[in-house]
Amino acid sequence: MPDYDVLIVGGGPVGAALALALRDGGLAVGLLEARGPGVAQADPRPIALSHGSRLILERFGIWEALQPVTPIVRIHVSQRGGFGRVELDATEARLPALGYVLDYTRLAETLAQALDRAGACDYLTGAAVTGLASEPGAASVRFNRGGDVRRATARLVAVADGGAMAAVTEVRIRDYRQAAVIARVASGLPHRNVAFERFTPDGPLAVLPSAEALALVWTTAPEHAQRLCALPEAEFLQRLQHAFGQRLGAFTSAGARACFPLALRVATDIAAPRVVAVGNAAQMLHPVAGQGLNLGLRDAWELGGVTKECGRDEIGGPAMLAAYRARRRLDRGGGVWFTDALVRLFSNDIAPLRIARGLGLALLGAAPPAKDFVVRRMTFGARG
Ligand SMILES: Cc1cc2nc3c(=O)[nH]c(=O)nc-3n(C[C@H](O)[C@H](O)[C@H](O)COP(=O)(O)OP(=O)(O)OC[C@H]3O[C@@H](n4cnc5c(N)ncnc54)[C@H](O)[C@@H]3O)c2cc1C
């Protein structure tokens, strides 16, 4: 008999969400997280959660614990140096909000606390997985904990390590030659809960409402990103003003800056015998349009569902893995295609493309059904 029905590798937001999705299934679930107990994630990235993700987190009973989050009521999309813009509006889309901004760290900690409270899984922190092997009837995992090397087996191992370990299957990689500069900034005008996505030839620049201030995700060439991080605050604000424009008045301050390298990294198959990949371990997307974690939460929710629906003996077997693949195909393919197409279409200064993009934005702005389609896909994925 394997030690667990499902063993999750990685207790980031997606691994923790999967454990919560499985908690009422009467299954033996384990979770191995490399970070030590109480070690804060200290990850400064802001996260925009979709309304669809809110519904998942409500089902886990943790939405209240995540408050306060900053709702996005409108998204303003434009391109620098080109005509055409579009505004997506929550009221038009019949949604309470188009998204909710919060810190990655708070989301990860709240999910981890919920796991601890639910006591529904064997949650081992300080457990760094170093090896994974498929055997008939089970998969086995080798991990280090407190200097000891241990082994655990499960009918199904769900890899949710953010793509840190060796991949489950072959991986397709596209290096965008872009990095994201993250910072909290303040400006002269209130944000009024509007998010801005501004496409520039170097990469998209997002300014999100975050409490009274703004969360900046500025993608640009990696060398430029490093230089931006090292600039004195006043000079950084000047460059930001030039790249973003005046829609929020003058930028007045910027907090600590951090830099994230960006690439598209897609597993060619999300399942192998007795093993499945979820979240960034399955697909690491460009942060444009804030899709990665939202897609990962849907991975976790659907894998939880498929696992609970099949008999215990079927867990990790070919039929269950085929069902999971089939459920995720459209949503996953759509998320990868959408973000990849946006980055490649907009990150250049080719005049005919700039004009075509402007026309595309103008047409989208003038066609409510098309806007509705885009908002519903961004909110709920392929099932929107
Ligand atoms: C700048 C930026 C902004 C972003 N903004 C958004 C946004 O607005 N909206 C959105 O939806 N997405 C956004 N994303 C994407 C989002 O951050 C990721 O999709 C999300 O963090 C993936 O979660 P995960 O749990 O799969 O992986 P991770 O968050 O990487 O967590 C992986 C976990 O696994 C653990 N781990 C790693 N290796 C091992 C091991 N060997 N053994 C045990 N444990 C291990 C790690 O300690 C970690 O806790 C953004 C990304 C970036 C870079």
PDBQT file of the ligand as one rigid body, heavy atoms in Angstrom, charges set to zero:
ROOT
HETATM    1  C1  LIG A 401       6.120  39.555 -11.617  1.00  0.00    +0.000 C 
HETATM    2  C2  LIG A 401       4.992  38.562 -11.633  1.00  0.00    +0.000 A 
HETATM    3  C3  LIG A 401       3.685  38.988 -11.448  1.00  0.00    +0.000 A 
HETATM    4  C4  LIG A 401       2.655  38.057 -11.499  1.00  0.00    +0.000 A 
HETATM    5  N1  LIG A 401       1.372  38.498 -11.395  1.00  0.00    +0.000 NA
HETATM    6  C5  LIG A 401       0.360  37.619 -11.494  1.00  0.00    +0.000 A 
HETATM    7  C6  LIG A 401      -1.011  38.056 -11.419  1.00  0.00    +0.000 A 
HETATM    8  O1  LIG A 401      -1.289  39.244 -11.279  1.00  0.00    +0.000 OA
HETATM    9  N2  LIG A 401      -2.003  37.126 -11.523  1.00  0.00    +0.000 N 
HETATM   10  C7  LIG A 401      -1.723  35.795 -11.709  1.00  0.00    +0.000 A 
HETATM   11  O2  LIG A 401      -2.659  34.987 -11.795  1.00  0.00    +0.000 OA
HETATM   12  N3  LIG A 401      -0.436  35.344 -11.760  1.00  0.00    +0.000 NA
HETATM   13  C8  LIG A 401       0.591  36.221 -11.676  1.00  0.00    +0.000 A 
HETATM   14  N4  LIG A 401       1.889  35.776 -11.736  1.00  0.00    +0.000 N 
HETATM   15  C9  LIG A 401       2.140  34.316 -11.847  1.00  0.00    +0.000 C 
HETATM   16  C10 LIG A 401       2.112  33.644 -10.468  1.00  0.00    +0.000 C 
HETATM   17  O3  LIG A 401       3.018  34.265  -9.587  1.00  0.00    +0.000 OA
HETATM   18  C11 LIG A 401       2.442  32.156 -10.599  1.00  0.00    +0.000 C 
HETATM   19  O4  LIG A 401       1.646  31.596 -11.598  1.00  0.00    +0.000 OA
HETATM   20  C12 LIG A 401       2.187  31.429  -9.265  1.00  0.00    +0.000 C 
HETATM   21  O5  LIG A 401       3.039  31.918  -8.253  1.00  0.00    +0.000 OA
HETATM   22  C13 LIG A 401       2.384  29.919  -9.432  1.00  0.00    +0.000 C 
HETATM   23  O6  LIG A 401       2.106  29.293  -8.208  1.00  0.00    +0.000 OA
HETATM   24  P1  LIG A 401       2.691  27.831  -7.896  1.00  0.00    +0.000 P 
HETATM   25  O7  LIG A 401       2.165  27.459  -6.538  1.00  0.00    +0.000 OA
HETATM   26  O8  LIG A 401       2.461  26.945  -9.044  1.00  0.00    +0.000 OA
HETATM   27  O9  LIG A 401       4.282  28.039  -7.829  1.00  0.00    +0.000 OA
HETATM   28  P2  LIG A 401       5.133  28.897  -6.816  1.00  0.00    +0.000 P 
HETATM   29  O10 LIG A 401       4.413  30.121  -6.429  1.00  0.00    +0.000 OA
HETATM   30  O11 LIG A 401       6.477  29.047  -7.458  1.00  0.00    +0.000 OA
HETATM   31  O12 LIG A 401       5.288  27.960  -5.524  1.00  0.00    +0.000 OA
HETATM   32  C14 LIG A 401       6.078  26.785  -5.580  1.00  0.00    +0.000 C 
HETATM   33  C15 LIG A 401       6.302  26.248  -4.168  1.00  0.00    +0.000 C 
HETATM   34  O13 LIG A 401       7.022  25.021  -4.263  1.00  0.00    +0.000 OA
HETATM   35  C16 LIG A 401       8.081  24.986  -3.296  1.00  0.00    +0.000 C 
HETATM   36  N5  LIG A 401       9.140  24.127  -3.834  1.00  0.00    +0.000 N 
HETATM   37  C17 LIG A 401       9.969  24.392  -4.878  1.00  0.00    +0.000 A 
HETATM   38  N6  LIG A 401      10.802  23.345  -5.083  1.00  0.00    +0.000 NA
HETATM   39  C18 LIG A 401      10.486  22.402  -4.150  1.00  0.00    +0.000 A 
HETATM   40  C19 LIG A 401      10.996  21.121  -3.845  1.00  0.00    +0.000 A 
HETATM   41  N7  LIG A 401      12.001  20.582  -4.564  1.00  0.00    +0.000 N 
HETATM   42  N8  LIG A 401      10.453  20.419  -2.803  1.00  0.00    +0.000 NA
HETATM   43  C20 LIG A 401       9.425  20.948  -2.088  1.00  0.00    +0.000 A 
HETATM   44  N9  LIG A 401       8.907  22.183  -2.329  1.00  0.00    +0.000 NA
HETATM   45  C21 LIG A 401       9.428  22.901  -3.351  1.00  0.00    +0.000 A 
HETATM   46  C22 LIG A 401       8.497  26.466  -3.180  1.00  0.00    +0.000 C 
HETATM   47  O14 LIG A 401       9.136  26.703  -1.931  1.00  0.00    +0.000 OA
HETATM   48  C23 LIG A 401       7.141  27.187  -3.286  1.00  0.00    +0.000 C 
HETATM   49  O15 LIG A 401       6.522  27.331  -2.035  1.00  0.00    +0.000 OA
HETATM   50  C24 LIG A 401       2.938  36.680 -11.690  1.00  0.00    +0.000 A 
HETATM   51  C25 LIG A 401       4.260  36.259 -11.844  1.00  0.00    +0.000 A 
HETATM   52  C26 LIG A 401       5.286  37.179 -11.818  1.00  0.00    +0.000 A 
HETATM   53  C27 LIG A 401       6.704  36.728 -11.996  1.00  0.00    +0.000 C 
ENDROOT
TORSDOF 0
